[in-house]
Amino acid sequence: MTAVMAQQRLCFMLLIGCLFAGCTDSAVPVTLEALVSQQSSFDGQRVRTAGTLREFEPPYHVWIEDAGLNRVELLPADKLQAHVGQRVEVVGRFSYAAGVGRQIRLEVLEPAAAD
């Protein structure tokens, strides 16, 4: 079983466990790679992920990325400038829409735990 498939299986089991335990609003731990490869599956879910913040213009936007260049835009971007270049962990509502892309509406941003 590939690492991605194992991770998909783990995320699915965590989600099912959460549903049965009544914690449907808990953040699902997920990698950026899984958010990118399974973007429709996570649409509308509250997620927890980690990566490095990067900024780009125009227009100004900030995203979180991993070493594989899997990227998700973070909103609101104007609150994130002080953290650009840092490795962080974020919690928020993930969304995906064609023509808009992948986004996380932030609730929590904190320094990422050491690898």
N, CA, C and O atoms as a GROMACS GRO file, in nm:
protein
  460
    1MET      N    1   0.086  -0.118   0.000
    1MET     CA    2   0.000   0.000   0.000
    1MET      C    3   0.090   0.124   0.000
    1MET      O    4   0.185   0.133   0.078
    2THR      N    5   0.060   0.217  -0.088
    2THR     CA    6   0.143   0.337  -0.095
    2THR      C    7   0.119   0.425   0.027
    2THR      O    8   0.019   0.410   0.097
    3ALA      N    9   0.211   0.516   0.050
    3ALA     CA   10   0.198   0.607   0.165
    3ALA      C   11   0.073   0.693   0.151
    3ALA      O   12   0.005   0.720   0.250
    4VAL      N   13   0.043   0.738   0.028
    4VAL     CA   14  -0.075   0.823   0.008
    4VAL      C   15  -0.202   0.744   0.038
    4VAL      O   16  -0.294   0.795   0.103
    5MET      N   17  -0.207   0.620  -0.009
    5MET     CA   18  -0.325   0.536   0.017
    5MET      C   19  -0.341   0.509   0.167
    5MET      O   20  -0.453   0.511   0.219
    6ALA      N   21  -0.230   0.486   0.236
    6ALA     CA   22  -0.236   0.463   0.380
    6ALA      C   23  -0.286   0.588   0.451
    6ALA      O   24  -0.365   0.579   0.545
    7GLN      N   25  -0.239   0.702   0.406
    7GLN     CA   26  -0.283   0.827   0.467
    7GLN      C   27  -0.431   0.852   0.439
    7GLN      O   28  -0.504   0.898   0.527
    8GLN      N   29  -0.475   0.822   0.317
    8GLN     CA   30  -0.617   0.838   0.283
    8GLN      C   31  -0.702   0.749   0.373
    8GLN      O   32  -0.806   0.791   0.424
    9ARG      N   33  -0.658   0.627   0.392
    9ARG     CA   34  -0.731   0.532   0.476
    9ARG      C   35  -0.738   0.583   0.620
    9ARG      O   36  -0.843   0.576   0.684
   10LEU      N   37  -0.625   0.634   0.672
   10LEU     CA   38  -0.622   0.687   0.808
   10LEU      C   39  -0.716   0.806   0.822
   10LEU      O   40  -0.792   0.814   0.919
   11CYS      N   41  -0.713   0.898   0.726
   11CYS     CA   42  -0.802   1.015   0.731
   11CYS      C   43  -0.948   0.972   0.729
   11CYS      O   44  -1.030   1.026   0.802
   12PHE      N   45  -0.980   0.873   0.645
   12PHE     CA   46  -1.117   0.824   0.637
   12PHE      C   47  -1.158   0.761   0.770
   12PHE      O   48  -1.269   0.784   0.818
   13MET      N   49  -1.070   0.680   0.830
   13MET     CA   50  -1.103   0.617   0.959
   13MET      C   51  -1.120   0.721   1.069
   13MET      O   52  -1.210   0.708   1.152
   14LEU      N   53  -1.036   0.823   1.070
   14LEU     CA   54  -1.050   0.930   1.169
   14LEU      C   55  -1.182   1.003   1.152
   14LEU      O   56  -1.248   1.036   1.250
   15LEU      N   57  -1.219   1.029   1.028
   15LEU     CA   58  -1.345   1.098   1.001
   15LEU      C   59  -1.464   1.014   1.045
   15LEU      O   60  -1.555   1.066   1.109
   16ILE      N   61  -1.465   0.886   1.012
   16ILE     CA   62  -1.574   0.797   1.053
   16ILE      C   63  -1.580   0.787   1.206
   16ILE      O   64  -1.688   0.792   1.264
   17GLY      N   65  -1.465   0.774   1.269
   17GLY     CA   66  -1.462   0.769   1.416
   17GLY      C   67  -1.517   0.895   1.478
   17GLY      O   68  -1.590   0.890   1.577
   18CYS      N   69  -1.484   1.008   1.419
   18CYS     CA   70  -1.533   1.136   1.468
   18CYS      C   71  -1.684   1.145   1.454
   18CYS      O   72  -1.753   1.194   1.543
   19LEU      N   73  -1.736   1.097   1.342
   19LEU     CA   74  -1.880   1.101   1.321
   19LEU      C   75  -1.953   1.019   1.426
   19LEU      O   76  -2.055   1.063   1.480
   20PHE      N   77  -1.903   0.900   1.455
   20PHE     CA   78  -1.966   0.814   1.555
   20PHE      C   79  -1.949   0.867   1.696
   20PHE      O   80  -2.034   0.843   1.782
   21ALA      N   81  -1.842   0.939   1.720
   21ALA     CA   82  -1.816   0.993   1.853
   21ALA      C   83  -1.887   1.127   1.875
   21ALA      O   84  -1.887   1.180   1.986
   22GLY      N   85  -1.946   1.181   1.771
   22GLY     CA   86  -2.019   1.307   1.784
   22GLY      C   87  -1.931   1.430   1.777
   22GLY      O   88  -1.972   1.537   1.823
   23CYS      N   89  -1.812   1.418   1.723
   23CYS     CA   90  -1.721   1.533   1.717
   23CYS      C   91  -1.709   1.581   1.573
   23CYS      O   92  -1.598   1.600   1.523
   24THR      N   93  -1.819   1.601   1.507
   24THR     CA   94  -1.818   1.637   1.366
   24THR      C   95  -1.753   1.772   1.339
   24THR      O   96  -1.716   1.800   1.225
   25ASP      N   97  -1.737   1.857   1.440
   25ASP     CA   98  -1.674   1.986   1.417
   25ASP      C   99  -1.526   1.987   1.454
   25ASP      O  100  -1.462   2.092   1.452
   26SER      N  101  -1.470   1.870   1.487
   26SER     CA  102  -1.327   1.861   1.516
   26SER      C  103  -1.248   1.876   1.388
   26SER      O  104  -1.295   1.839   1.280
   27ALA      N  105  -1.128   1.930   1.399
   27ALA     CA  106  -1.042   1.945   1.283
   27ALA      C  107  -0.981   1.811   1.246
   27ALA      O  108  -0.927   1.741   1.331
   28VAL      N  109  -0.989   1.775   1.118
   28VAL     CA  110  -0.931   1.652   1.067
   28VAL      C  111  -0.784   1.676   1.037
   28VAL      O  112  -0.753   1.765   0.957
   29PRO      N  113  -0.692   1.600   1.098
   29PRO     CA  114  -0.550   1.617   1.066
   29PRO      C  115  -0.524   1.563   0.926
   29PRO      O  116  -0.560   1.449   0.895
   30VAL      N  117  -0.462   1.644   0.841
   30VAL     CA  118  -0.440   1.605   0.702
   30VAL      C  119  -0.315   1.675   0.650
   30VAL      O  120  -0.284   1.787   0.690
   31THR      N  121  -0.244   1.608   0.560
   31THR     CA  122  -0.127   1.671   0.498
   31THR      C  123  -0.172   1.760   0.383
   31THR      O  124  -0.282   1.746   0.331
   32LEU      N  125  -0.085   1.851   0.345
   32LEU     CA  126  -0.113   1.935   0.228
   32LEU      C  127  -0.121   1.849   0.102
   32LEU      O  128  -0.201   1.877   0.012
   33GLU      N  129  -0.039   1.745   0.095
   33GLU     CA  130  -0.044   1.654  -0.020
   33GLU      C  131  -0.183   1.592  -0.036
   33GLU      O  132  -0.234   1.582  -0.147
   34ALA      N  133  -0.243   1.549   0.076
   34ALA     CA  134  -0.378   1.491   0.070
   34ALA      C  135  -0.482   1.597   0.034
   34ALA      O  136  -0.575   1.568  -0.041
   35LEU      N  137  -0.467   1.718   0.087
   35LEU     CA  138  -0.562   1.824   0.052
   35LEU      C  139  -0.558   1.855  -0.098
   35LEU      O  140  -0.662   1.884  -0.158
   36VAL      N  141  -0.440   1.850  -0.156
   36VAL     CA  142  -0.427   1.879  -0.299
   36VAL      C  143  -0.479   1.762  -0.383
   36VAL      O  144  -0.552   1.783  -0.480
   37SER      N  145  -0.442   1.640  -0.347
   37SER     CA  146  -0.480   1.524  -0.429
   37SER      C  147  -0.625   1.482  -0.410
   37SER      O  148  -0.682   1.416  -0.497
   38GLN      N  149  -0.686   1.521  -0.297
   38GLN     CA  150  -0.825   1.482  -0.268
   38GLN      C  151  -0.909   1.605  -0.234
   38GLN      O  152  -0.995   1.599  -0.146
   39GLN      N  153  -0.885   1.714  -0.303
   39GLN     CA  154  -0.946   1.842  -0.268
   39GLN      C  155  -1.098   1.836  -0.257
   39GLN      O  156  -1.155   1.898  -0.167
   40SER      N  157  -1.165   1.767  -0.344
   40SER     CA  158  -1.312   1.759  -0.338
   40SER      C  159  -1.359   1.684  -0.214
   40SER      O  160  -1.465   1.715  -0.159
   41SER      N  161  -1.282   1.585  -0.170
   41SER     CA  162  -1.319   1.505  -0.053
   41SER      C  163  -1.317   1.586   0.076
   41SER      O  164  -1.393   1.558   0.169
   42PHE      N  165  -1.231   1.687   0.082
   42PHE     CA  166  -1.217   1.767   0.204
   42PHE      C  167  -1.296   1.897   0.200
   42PHE      O  168  -1.299   1.971   0.299
   43ASP      N  169  -1.360   1.928   0.087
   43ASP     CA  170  -1.433   2.053   0.072
   43ASP      C  171  -1.537   2.069   0.183
   43ASP      O  172  -1.622   1.982   0.203
   44GLY      N  173  -1.530   2.181   0.254
   44GLY     CA  174  -1.624   2.211   0.362
   44GLY      C  175  -1.584   2.158   0.498
   44GLY      O  176  -1.650   2.188   0.597
   45GLN      N  177  -1.477   2.080   0.506
   45GLN     CA  178  -1.434   2.023   0.633
   45GLN      C  179  -1.340   2.116   0.709
   45GLN      O  180  -1.268   2.197   0.650
   46ARG      N  181  -1.343   2.103   0.839
   46ARG     CA  182  -1.249   2.174   0.927
   46ARG      C  183  -1.124   2.087   0.935
   46ARG      O  184  -1.131   1.972   0.977
   47VAL      N  185  -1.009   2.143   0.894
   47VAL     CA  186  -0.886   2.065   0.884
   47VAL      C  187  -0.774   2.126   0.968
   47VAL      O  188  -0.778   2.243   1.005
   48ARG      N  189  -0.675   2.042   0.996
   48ARG     CA  190  -0.550   2.084   1.063
   48ARG      C  191  -0.437   2.035   0.975
   48ARG      O  192  -0.428   1.916   0.943
   49THR      N  193  -0.349   2.128   0.935
   49THR     CA  194  -0.236   2.091   0.850
   49THR      C  195  -0.116   2.179   0.884
   49THR      O  196  -0.129   2.276   0.959
   50ALA      N  197   0.000   2.145   0.828
   50ALA     CA  198   0.122   2.220   0.858
   50ALA      C  199   0.202   2.242   0.731
   50ALA      O  200   0.193   2.165   0.636
   51GLY      N  201   0.280   2.348   0.732
   51GLY     CA  202   0.367   2.380   0.619
   51GLY      C  203   0.433   2.515   0.641
   51GLY      O  204   0.428   2.572   0.750
   52THR      N  205   0.495   2.566   0.536
   52THR     CA  206   0.564   2.694   0.540
   52THR      C  207   0.481   2.799   0.468
   52THR      O  208   0.428   2.774   0.360
   53LEU      N  209   0.471   2.917   0.529
   53LEU     CA  210   0.394   3.025   0.467
   53LEU      C  211   0.478   3.097   0.363
   53LEU      O  212   0.595   3.128   0.386
   54ARG      N  213   0.416   3.123   0.247
   54ARG     CA  214   0.478   3.198   0.138
   54ARG      C  215   0.380   3.306   0.094
   54ARG      O  216   0.259   3.289   0.104
   55GLU      N  217   0.434   3.419   0.043
   55GLU     CA  218   0.348   3.527  -0.006
   55GLU      C  219   0.379   3.555  -0.152
   55GLU      O  220   0.492   3.538  -0.198
   56PHE      N  221   0.276   3.599  -0.225
   56PHE     CA  222   0.290   3.627  -0.367
   56PHE      C  223   0.203   3.745  -0.405
   56PHE      O  224   0.102   3.773  -0.340
   57GLU      N  225   0.242   3.816  -0.513
   57GLU     CA  226   0.166   3.929  -0.566
   57GLU      C  227   0.172   3.922  -0.717
   57GLU      O  228   0.248   3.840  -0.769
   58PRO      N  229   0.101   3.999  -0.788
   58PRO     CA  230  -0.028   4.057  -0.754
   58PRO      C  231  -0.140   3.957  -0.782
   58PRO      O  232  -0.114   3.866  -0.860
   59PRO      N  233  -0.251   3.964  -0.731
   59PRO     CA  234  -0.282   4.038  -0.610
   59PRO      C  235  -0.219   3.967  -0.491
   59PRO      O  236  -0.188   3.848  -0.497
   60TYR      N  237  -0.201   4.040  -0.383
   60TYR     CA  238  -0.136   3.983  -0.265
   60TYR      C  239  -0.214   3.864  -0.213
   60TYR      O  240  -0.335   3.872  -0.190
   61HIS      N  241  -0.145   3.752  -0.193
   61HIS     CA  242  -0.205   3.635  -0.131
   61HIS      C  243  -0.097   3.555  -0.060
   61HIS      O  244   0.022   3.566  -0.091
   62VAL      N  245  -0.140   3.474   0.036
   62VAL     CA  246  -0.049   3.392   0.116
   62VAL      C  247  -0.097   3.249   0.107
   62VAL      O  248  -0.217   3.221   0.114
   63TRP      N  249  -0.001   3.157   0.092
   63TRP     CA  250  -0.040   3.017   0.097
   63TRP      C  251   0.055   2.940   0.184
   63TRP      O  252   0.164   2.986   0.217
   64ILE      N  253   0.012   2.821   0.222
   64ILE     CA  254   0.091   2.728   0.300
   64ILE      C  255   0.135   2.619   0.204
   64ILE      O  256   0.055   2.569   0.125
   65GLU      N  257   0.264   2.582   0.210
   65GLU     CA  258   0.314   2.480   0.118
   65GLU      C  259   0.407   2.384   0.190
   65GLU      O  260   0.463   2.414   0.295
   66ASP      N  261   0.422   2.264   0.129
   66ASP     CA  262   0.514   2.164   0.182
   66ASP      C  263   0.634   2.151   0.088
   66ASP      O  264   0.643   2.223  -0.011
   67ALA      N  265   0.724   2.060   0.119
   67ALA     CA  266   0.845   2.041   0.038
   67ALA      C  267   0.812   1.996  -0.104
   67ALA      O  268   0.890   2.019  -0.196
   68GLY      N  269   0.695   1.931  -0.123
   68GLY     CA  270   0.653   1.886  -0.256
   68GLY      C  271   0.580   1.993  -0.334
   68GLY      O  272   0.526   1.965  -0.441
   69LEU      N  273   0.577   2.116  -0.284
   69LEU     CA  274   0.510   2.230  -0.344
   69LEU      C  275   0.358   2.211  -0.355
   69LEU      O  276   0.295   2.264  -0.446
   70ASN      N  277   0.301   2.135  -0.262
   70ASN     CA  278   0.156   2.126  -0.250
   70ASN      C  279   0.114   2.252  -0.175
   70ASN      O  280   0.166   2.282  -0.068
   71ARG      N  281   0.018   2.326  -0.233
   71ARG     CA  282  -0.014   2.459  -0.182
   71ARG      C  283  -0.164   2.478  -0.161
   71ARG      O  284  -0.246   2.427  -0.237
   72VAL      N  285  -0.196   2.553  -0.054
   72VAL     CA  286  -0.334   2.591  -0.025
   72VAL      C  287  -0.331   2.737   0.021
   72VAL      O  288  -0.253   2.774   0.108
   73GLU      N  289  -0.416   2.819  -0.038
   73GLU     CA  290  -0.424   2.960   0.000
   73GLU      C  291  -0.484   2.973   0.140
   73GLU      O  292  -0.575   2.898   0.176
   74LEU      N  293  -0.433   3.069   0.217
   74LEU     CA  294  -0.486   3.097   0.351
   74LEU      C  295  -0.556   3.233   0.351
   74LEU      O  296  -0.507   3.329   0.292
   75LEU      N  297  -0.669   3.237   0.418
   75LEU     CA  298  -0.748   3.360   0.429
   75LEU      C  299  -0.775   3.391   0.575
   75LEU      O  300  -0.801   3.298   0.651
   76PRO      N  301  -0.770   3.514   0.619
   76PRO     CA  302  -0.740   3.635   0.542
   76PRO      C  303  -0.589   3.656   0.533
   76PRO      O  304  -0.518   3.646   0.633
   77ALA      N  305  -0.542   3.686   0.414
   77ALA     CA  306  -0.399   3.702   0.388
   77ALA      C  307  -0.338   3.820   0.461
   77ALA      O  308  -0.222   3.814   0.501
   78ASP      N  309  -0.414   3.928   0.480
   78ASP     CA  310  -0.358   4.049   0.540
   78ASP      C  311  -0.318   4.032   0.686
   78ASP      O  312  -0.250   4.118   0.741
   79LYS      N  313  -0.358   3.923   0.749
   79LYS     CA  314  -0.322   3.898   0.889
   79LYS      C  315  -0.199   3.809   0.903
   79LYS      O  316  -0.161   3.774   1.014
   80LEU      N  317  -0.135   3.770   0.791
   80LEU     CA  318  -0.032   3.667   0.794
   80LEU      C  319   0.109   3.714   0.764
   80LEU      O  320   0.203   3.634   0.775
   81GLN      N  321   0.128   3.839   0.728
   81GLN     CA  322   0.260   3.888   0.686
   81GLN      C  323   0.370   3.861   0.787
   81GLN      O  324   0.483   3.832   0.748
   82ALA      N  325   0.341   3.871   0.913
   82ALA     CA  326   0.443   3.851   1.017
   82ALA      C  327   0.491   3.706   1.024
   82ALA      O  328   0.595   3.679   1.086
   83HIS      N  329   0.419   3.614   0.963
   83HIS     CA  330   0.454   3.472   0.972
   83HIS      C  331   0.511   3.415   0.842
   83HIS      O  332   0.545   3.297   0.837
   84VAL      N  333   0.523   3.497   0.738
   84VAL     CA  334   0.574   3.450   0.610
   84VAL      C  335   0.716   3.395   0.628
   84VAL      O  336   0.799   3.458   0.694
   85GLY      N  337   0.741   3.279   0.570
   85GLY     CA  338   0.871   3.213   0.582
   85GLY      C  339   0.880   3.118   0.698
   85GLY      O  340   0.975   3.040   0.708
   86GLN      N  341   0.783   3.121   0.787
   86GLN     CA  342   0.783   3.034   0.905
   86GLN      C  343   0.708   2.905   0.878
   86GLN      O  344   0.615   2.901   0.797
   87ARG      N  345   0.748   2.799   0.947
   87ARG     CA  346   0.675   2.672   0.944
   87ARG      C  347   0.568   2.680   1.052
   87ARG      O  348   0.598   2.705   1.168
   88VAL      N  349   0.442   2.660   1.012
   88VAL     CA  350   0.329   2.676   1.102
   88VAL      C  351   0.231   2.560   1.090
   88VAL      O  352   0.235   2.482   0.994
   89GLU      N  353   0.146   2.550   1.189
   89GLU     CA  354   0.032   2.459   1.185
   89GLU      C  355  -0.093   2.545   1.185
   89GLU      O  356  -0.102   2.641   1.261
   90VAL      N  357  -0.190   2.510   1.100
   90VAL     CA  358  -0.312   2.589   1.089
   90VAL      C  359  -0.434   2.500   1.106
   90VAL      O  360  -0.432   2.381   1.075
   91VAL      N  361  -0.540   2.561   1.155
   91VAL     CA  362  -0.671   2.497   1.164
   91VAL      C  363  -0.770   2.592   1.100
   91VAL      O  364  -0.767   2.713   1.124
   92GLY      N  365  -0.857   2.536   1.018
   92GLY     CA  366  -0.959   2.619   0.956
   92GLY      C  367  -1.046   2.538   0.863
   92GLY      O  368  -1.029   2.417   0.848
   93ARG      N  369  -1.141   2.607   0.801
   93ARG     CA  370  -1.238   2.545   0.710
   93ARG      C  371  -1.179   2.542   0.570
   93ARG      O  372  -1.148   2.648   0.513
   94PHE      N  373  -1.163   2.423   0.513
   94PHE     CA  374  -1.108   2.405   0.380
   94PHE      C  375  -1.219   2.414   0.276
   94PHE      O  376  -1.329   2.364   0.297
   95SER      N  377  -1.188   2.479   0.164
   95SER     CA  378  -1.284   2.481   0.053
   95SER      C  379  -1.209   2.466  -0.078
   95SER      O  380  -1.094   2.505  -0.092
   96TYR      N  381  -1.280   2.408  -0.174
   96TYR     CA  382  -1.226   2.395  -0.308
   96TYR      C  383  -1.337   2.426  -0.408
   96TYR      O  384  -1.448   2.375  -0.396
   97ALA      N  385  -1.304   2.510  -0.506
   97ALA     CA  386  -1.396   2.539  -0.615
   97ALA      C  387  -1.315   2.562  -0.741
   97ALA      O  388  -1.214   2.633  -0.739
   98ALA      N  389  -1.358   2.501  -0.851
   98ALA     CA  390  -1.291   2.522  -0.980
   98ALA      C  391  -1.294   2.672  -1.011
   98ALA      O  392  -1.395   2.739  -0.990
   99GLY      N  393  -1.184   2.722  -1.060
   99GLY     CA  394  -1.175   2.864  -1.092
   99GLY      C  395  -1.136   2.951  -0.974
   99GLY      O  396  -1.092   3.064  -0.993
  100VAL      N  397  -1.149   2.899  -0.852
  100VAL     CA  398  -1.110   2.971  -0.731
  100VAL      C  399  -0.987   2.904  -0.670
  100VAL      O  400  -0.892   2.972  -0.631
  101GLY      N  401  -0.989   2.772  -0.662
  101GLY     CA  402  -0.878   2.696  -0.608
  101GLY      C  403  -0.905   2.644  -0.467
  101GLY      O  404  -1.019   2.637  -0.422
  102ARG      N  405  -0.795   2.608  -0.400
  102ARG     CA  406  -0.800   2.553  -0.265
  102ARG      C  407  -0.774   2.664  -0.164
  102ARG      O  408  -0.679   2.741  -0.180
  103GLN      N  409  -0.858   2.672  -0.061
  103GLN     CA  410  -0.842   2.776   0.042
  103GLN      C  411  -0.872   2.720   0.180
  103GLN      O  412  -0.952   2.627   0.195
  104ILE      N  413  -0.808   2.777   0.280
  104ILE     CA  414  -0.842   2.750   0.420
  104ILE      C  415  -0.874   2.884   0.484
  104ILE      O  416  -0.791   2.975   0.484
  105ARG      N  417  -0.994   2.897   0.539
  105ARG     CA  418  -1.033   3.015   0.616
  105ARG      C  419  -0.983   2.989   0.757
  105ARG      O  420  -1.036   2.903   0.827
  106LEU      N  421  -0.880   3.063   0.799
  106LEU     CA  422  -0.808   3.037   0.924
  106LEU      C  423  -0.890   3.062   1.050
  106LEU      O  424  -0.966   3.159   1.060
  107GLU      N  425  -0.873   2.972   1.146
  107GLU     CA  426  -0.922   2.988   1.282
  107GLU      C  427  -0.805   2.994   1.379
  107GLU      O  428  -0.807   3.072   1.475
  108VAL      N  429  -0.702   2.911   1.353
  108VAL     CA  430  -0.585   2.900   1.441
  108VAL      C  431  -0.459   2.894   1.357
  108VAL      O  432  -0.455   2.825   1.256
  109LEU      N  433  -0.356   2.968   1.399
  109LEU     CA  434  -0.224   2.961   1.339
  109LEU      C  435  -0.124   2.958   1.453
  109LEU      O  436  -0.125   3.047   1.539
  110GLU      N  437  -0.037   2.856   1.455
  110GLU     CA  438   0.062   2.845   1.562
  110GLU      C  439   0.191   2.786   1.505
  110GLU      O  440   0.187   2.722   1.400
  111PRO      N  441   0.304   2.805   1.572
  111PRO     CA  442   0.428   2.746   1.524
  111PRO      C  443   0.413   2.595   1.515
  111PRO      O  444   0.353   2.533   1.603
  112ALA      N  445   0.468   2.535   1.410
  112ALA     CA  446   0.459   2.391   1.392
  112ALA      C  447   0.553   2.321   1.489
  112ALA      O  448   0.660   2.372   1.522
  113ALA      N  449   0.512   2.203   1.532
  113ALA     CA  450   0.597   2.121   1.619
  113ALA      C  451   0.720   2.078   1.540
  113ALA      O  452   0.714   2.065   1.418
  114ALA      N  453   0.829   2.057   1.608
  114ALA     CA  454   0.952   2.012   1.544
  114ALA      C  455   0.928   1.876   1.480
  114ALA      O  456   0.858   1.791   1.535
  115ASP      N  457   0.989   1.857   1.361
  115ASP     CA  458   0.972   1.730   1.289
  115ASP      C  459   1.041   1.616   1.358
  115ASP      O  460   1.036   1.503   1.310
   0.00000   0.00000   0.00000
